[in-house]
Amino acid sequence: MKNSPITPQDQIGMRMAALLDQHSQQLPYDITERLRAARTRALAAGRAKRAELSTISDAQIQSNGTVRLPFQSSTHDIYKLLASFIPLVCLAAGLMLLYEFHNNQAAMELAEIDSALLIDDLPPQAYADPAFFDFLKNKSLQKD
């Protein structure tokens, strides 16, 4: 371990620890037992954290930069890869269905317009004439 210089925060921490050690002798029994139990729990949590970190440090770094933990198997990787493509496939299928629905709606609207033009008594050139629209406007104003 390196000998690092003692910082002011370290000095304050050491003074506080010394004061707490001095005054801990004067505490009642129930408080000292609660403190002892808390220390035991903290040490157990620290051991668990260190064990978790040591498991991660045992991980193998592969040539492509990914990390493989010792308990991972390659058969699960294939299933994870396939499972990650399921949302992408669903999204693509949904977009294709929306595209087809939109095209179908547009085709239905055009077919409706074409059938109305073919059934109507007026020739299609009448609808292209700007004066015809003025005639229709005037006619609708006269009805009101």
VOROTOR-638170 format. One record per residue (C-alpha): x, y, z negated; residue number from 0. Coordinates in Angstrom, 1 decimal. Each point is the difference from the previous one (the first is absolute). Example, Ala and Ser with C-alpha at 12.3 -4.5 7.8 and 13.67 -1.06 7.14 Angstrom:
# VOROTOR-638170
x = 12.3; y = -4.5; z = -7.8; nr = 0
x = 1.4; y = 3.4; z = 0.7; nr = 1
***
This chain:
# VOROTOR-638170
x = 0.0; y = 0.0; z = 0.0; nr = 0
x = 1.3; y = 3.5; z = 0.8; nr = 1
x = 0.8; y = 2.5; z = -2.7; nr = 2
x = -2.3; y = 2.8; z = 0.9; nr = 3
x = 0.2; y = 3.3; z = -1.8; nr = 4
x = -2.6; y = 0.5; z = -2.7; nr = 5
x = -2.6; y = 2.5; z = 1.1; nr = 6
x = -1.9; y = 2.4; z = -2.3; nr = 7
x = -3.1; y = -2.2; z = 0.4; nr = 8
x = 2.0; y = -3.0; z = -1.2; nr = 9
x = 1.2; y = 1.9; z = -3.1; nr = 10
x = -3.5; y = 1.1; z = -0.9; nr = 11
x = -1.2; y = -3.6; z = 0.4; nr = 12
x = 2.8; y = -1.3; z = -2.2; nr = 13
x = -0.8; y = 2.6; z = -2.7; nr = 14
x = -3.7; y = -0.9; z = 0.1; nr = 15
x = 0.8; y = -3.7; z = -0.2; nr = 16
x = 2.2; y = 0.6; z = -3.0; nr = 17
x = -2.7; y = 2.0; z = -1.8; nr = 18
x = -2.7; y = -2.6; z = 0.8; nr = 19
x = 2.3; y = -2.7; z = -1.4; nr = 20
x = 0.6; y = 2.0; z = -3.2; nr = 21
x = -3.6; y = 0.7; z = -0.7; nr = 22
x = -1.3; y = -3.5; z = 1.1; nr = 23
x = 1.2; y = -1.3; z = -3.4; nr = 24
x = -2.6; y = 2.2; z = -1.7; nr = 25
x = -3.0; y = -1.2; z = 2.0; nr = 26
x = -2.8; y = -2.2; z = -1.5; nr = 27
x = 0.0; y = -3.8; z = 0.8; nr = 28
x = -3.0; y = 0.1; z = 2.3; nr = 29
x = 1.5; y = 2.7; z = 2.2; nr = 30
x = 3.4; y = -1.8; z = 0.3; nr = 31
x = -1.9; y = -3.2; z = 1.0; nr = 32
x = -1.9; y = 1.8; z = 2.7; nr = 33
x = 3.3; y = 1.5; z = 1.3; nr = 34
x = 1.6; y = -3.4; z = 0.0; nr = 35
x = -2.9; y = -1.5; z = 1.9; nr = 36
x = 0.1; y = 2.9; z = 2.5; nr = 37
x = 3.8; y = -0.5; z = 0.5; nr = 38
x = -0.6; y = -3.7; z = 0.6; nr = 39
x = -2.6; y = 0.7; z = 2.6; nr = 40
x = 2.2; y = 2.6; z = 1.7; nr = 41
x = 2.9; y = -2.5; z = 0.1; nr = 42
x = -2.2; y = -2.7; z = 1.5; nr = 43
x = -1.3; y = 2.4; z = 2.6; nr = 44
x = 3.6; y = 1.0; z = 0.8; nr = 45
x = 1.0; y = -3.6; z = 0.4; nr = 46
x = -2.9; y = -0.6; z = 2.4; nr = 47
x = 1.0; y = 3.0; z = 2.0; nr = 48
x = 3.6; y = -1.1; z = 0.2; nr = 49
x = -1.1; y = -3.5; z = 1.1; nr = 50
x = -2.2; y = 1.5; z = 2.7; nr = 51
x = 3.0; y = 2.1; z = 1.2; nr = 52
x = 2.3; y = -2.9; z = 0.0; nr = 53
x = -2.5; y = -1.9; z = 2.2; nr = 54
x = 0.0; y = 2.9; z = 2.4; nr = 55
x = 3.8; y = 0.1; z = -0.1; nr = 56
x = 0.1; y = -3.7; z = 1.0; nr = 57
x = -1.8; y = 1.0; z = 3.2; nr = 58
x = 1.8; y = -0.8; z = 3.2; nr = 59
x = 0.6; y = 2.9; z = 2.4; nr = 60
x = -0.5; y = -1.3; z = 3.6; nr = 61
x = 1.9; y = 1.2; z = 3.0; nr = 62
x = -2.9; y = 2.1; z = 1.3; nr = 63
x = -0.1; y = 1.9; z = -3.3; nr = 64
x = -3.0; y = -1.6; z = -1.5; nr = 65
x = 0.0; y = -1.5; z = -3.5; nr = 66
x = -1.0; y = -3.6; z = -0.6; nr = 67
x = -0.8; y = -0.9; z = -3.6; nr = 68
x = 1.0; y = -3.6; z = -1.0; nr = 69
x = -3.6; y = -1.1; z = -0.4; nr = 70
x = -1.1; y = 1.1; z = 3.5; nr = 71
x = -0.3; y = -2.7; z = 2.6; nr = 72
x = 0.1; y = 0.5; z = 3.8; nr = 73
x = -3.4; y = -1.8; z = 0.5; nr = 74
x = -1.8; y = 2.7; z = -1.9; nr = 75
x = 1.7; y = 2.6; z = 2.2; nr = 76
x = -1.8; y = -1.3; z = 3.1; nr = 77
x = -3.4; y = 0.2; z = -1.7; nr = 78
x = 0.7; y = 3.5; z = -1.3; nr = 79
x = 1.1; y = 1.1; z = 3.5; nr = 80
x = -3.2; y = -1.5; z = 1.5; nr = 81
x = -2.1; y = 1.5; z = -2.8; nr = 82
x = 1.5; y = 3.4; z = 0.7; nr = 83
x = -1.2; y = -0.1; z = 3.6; nr = 84
x = -3.6; y = -0.8; z = -0.8; nr = 85
x = -0.9; y = 3.7; z = -0.7; nr = 86
x = 1.7; y = 1.0; z = 3.2; nr = 87
x = -1.9; y = -2.5; z = 2.0; nr = 88
x = -3.3; y = 1.1; z = -1.6; nr = 89
x = 0.7; y = 3.6; z = 0.7; nr = 90
x = 0.8; y = -0.8; z = 3.7; nr = 91
x = -3.1; y = -2.1; z = 0.3; nr = 92
x = -2.1; y = 2.8; z = -1.5; nr = 93
x = 1.4; y = 2.6; z = 2.3; nr = 94
x = -0.6; y = -2.2; z = 3.0; nr = 95
x = -3.6; y = -0.5; z = -1.0; nr = 96
x = -0.5; y = 3.8; z = -0.5; nr = 97
x = 1.5; y = 0.6; z = 3.5; nr = 98
x = -2.3; y = -2.6; z = 1.6; nr = 99
x = -3.1; y = 1.4; z = -1.9; nr = 100
x = 0.8; y = 3.6; z = 1.1; nr = 101
x = 0.5; y = -1.1; z = 3.6; nr = 102
x = -3.2; y = -1.9; z = -0.1; nr = 103
x = -1.9; y = 3.0; z = -1.4; nr = 104
x = 1.4; y = 2.3; z = 2.7; nr = 105
x = -0.9; y = -2.5; z = 2.7; nr = 106
x = -3.6; y = -0.3; z = -1.3; nr = 107
x = -0.4; y = 3.8; z = 0.0; nr = 108
x = 1.3; y = 0.2; z = 3.6; nr = 109
x = -2.3; y = -2.8; z = 1.1; nr = 110
x = -3.0; y = 1.8; z = -1.6; nr = 111
x = 0.9; y = 3.2; z = 1.8; nr = 112
x = 0.4; y = -1.9; z = 3.3; nr = 113
x = -3.3; y = -1.8; z = -0.3; nr = 114
x = -1.8; y = 3.3; z = -0.8; nr = 115
x = 1.5; y = 1.6; z = 3.1; nr = 116
x = -0.9; y = -2.9; z = 2.2; nr = 117
x = -3.6; y = -0.2; z = -1.3; nr = 118
x = -0.6; y = 3.8; z = 0.2; nr = 119
x = -1.7; y = 1.6; z = 3.0; nr = 120
x = 2.7; y = 2.6; z = 0.4; nr = 121
x = 3.1; y = -0.7; z = 2.0; nr = 122
x = 3.3; y = -0.1; z = -1.9; nr = 123
x = 1.2; y = 3.1; z = 1.9; nr = 124
x = -2.7; y = 2.1; z = -1.8; nr = 125
x = 1.7; y = -0.6; z = -3.4; nr = 126
x = 3.3; y = 1.3; z = 1.4; nr = 127
x = -1.7; y = 3.3; z = 1.2; nr = 128
x = 0.5; y = 2.8; z = -2.6; nr = 129
x = -3.3; y = 1.7; z = 1.2; nr = 130
x = -1.9; y = -3.2; z = -1.0; nr = 131
x = 1.1; y = 0.4; z = -3.7; nr = 132
x = -1.2; y = 3.6; z = 0.1; nr = 133
x = -3.3; y = -1.3; z = 1.4; nr = 134
x = -0.3; y = -2.5; z = -2.8; nr = 135
x = 0.7; y = 2.7; z = -2.6; nr = 136
x = -2.6; y = 2.3; z = 1.4; nr = 137
x = -2.5; y = -2.8; z = 0.2; nr = 138
x = 0.5; y = -1.0; z = -3.6; nr = 139
x = -0.3; y = 3.7; z = -1.1; nr = 140
x = -3.3; y = 0.3; z = 1.9; nr = 141
x = -1.4; y = -3.1; z = -1.8; nr = 142
x = 0.5; y = 1.7; z = -3.4; nr = 143
***
